[in-house]
Amino acid sequence: MQTLGMCGLQHLAVILYVLYKKVLTPKLATRYLTFYLGNGTAPAGLYLKDNSVWVAEITTQKIIEFNIDRENGVVTGINKSKGNSNK
């Protein structure tokens, strides 16, 4: 097996850096997004389905639907659905 010289190690370091920044980091990066439920609410559970988040609220005894806005697979916002219902 041939050993890497200093030039070879520098190239290996560059390759590993590019691999880390361009391939691994975007897949490992996690972004957190919060959304406001209102004053006096006590969320008890979340249910995620397709582009909706359903939140069970204890104080109002309602299940509220929120729409998830996505752009290129990334969540850009969460907004209360206009068709909220008490289910």
C-alpha positions in Angstrom: 0.0 0.0 0.0 1.3 3.4 -0.9 1.4 6.2 1.7 0.0 9.6 1.0 2.5 12.4 0.8 1.8 15.9 2.1 0.1 16.9 -1.2 -2.0 13.8 -1.1 -3.2 14.5 2.4 -4.1 18.1 1.4 -6.2 16.7 -1.5 -7.8 14.2 0.8 -8.7 16.9 3.3 -10.3 19.0 0.5 -12.3 16.0 -0.7 -13.5 15.3 2.8 -14.4 18.9 3.4 -16.4 19.1 0.2 -18.1 15.8 1.0 -19.0 17.1 4.5 -20.3 20.5 3.3 -22.1 19.5 0.1 -23.4 16.0 0.8 -23.6 15.3 4.5 -24.4 18.6 6.1 -27.6 19.4 4.1 -29.1 16.0 5.0 -28.1 16.3 8.7 -29.1 19.9 9.2 -32.3 20.3 11.2 -34.3 23.5 11.3 -36.9 24.1 13.9 -40.0 26.1 13.2 -42.5 27.3 15.9 -46.0 28.5 15.4 -48.3 30.4 17.7 -51.4 28.7 19.2 -52.8 31.7 21.1 -53.1 32.8 24.7 -54.4 30.3 27.3 -54.1 27.3 25.1 -52.8 24.0 26.4 -51.8 21.7 23.5 -52.1 18.0 24.4 -51.0 16.3 21.2 -49.9 16.7 17.6 -50.8 14.6 14.5 -49.0 15.1 11.3 -50.6 14.1 8.0 -49.5 15.2 4.5 -49.4 19.0 4.6 -51.4 19.4 7.8 -50.7 19.4 11.6 -53.6 18.7 13.9 -53.3 20.1 17.4 -55.5 18.9 20.3 -56.1 21.7 22.7 -57.2 20.9 26.3 -58.5 24.3 27.3 -60.8 24.7 24.3 -61.5 21.0 23.9 -61.0 21.4 20.1 -58.8 19.9 17.5 -57.3 22.6 15.3 -55.8 22.1 11.8 -52.8 24.0 10.6 -51.5 24.0 7.0 -47.8 23.4 6.4 -46.3 25.6 3.7 -43.4 24.0 1.9 -40.9 25.2 -0.7 -38.5 22.7 -2.3 -39.2 20.3 0.5 -38.4 22.8 3.2 -41.1 24.0 5.7 -41.5 27.7 5.3 -44.5 28.3 7.5 -47.4 26.9 9.5 -50.7 28.7 9.4 -54.1 28.1 10.9 -56.5 26.5 8.4 -59.5 28.5 7.4 -61.7 25.4 7.7 -61.0 24.7 11.4 -63.5 22.5 13.0 -64.2 21.0 16.4 -63.8 17.3 15.8 
